[in-house]
């Protein structure tokens, strides 16, 4: 939810959009978008890992081997 708020809320970008403030030599708007992209990507990876740990995908090596008649065909 926080990803959507930060990504779709323009006033945050407008505040960071000035050309003057620099962070590590880059305009703060570029740093804002890079940080936002990393945050969203990390959220997607965390959600994937959580689903994988819960067994949401339901595909295991044993099931694949059972469907194909064993390992090696």
Order of alpha helices (4+ residues) and beta strands (2+ residues): alpha-alpha-beta-beta-alpha-alpha
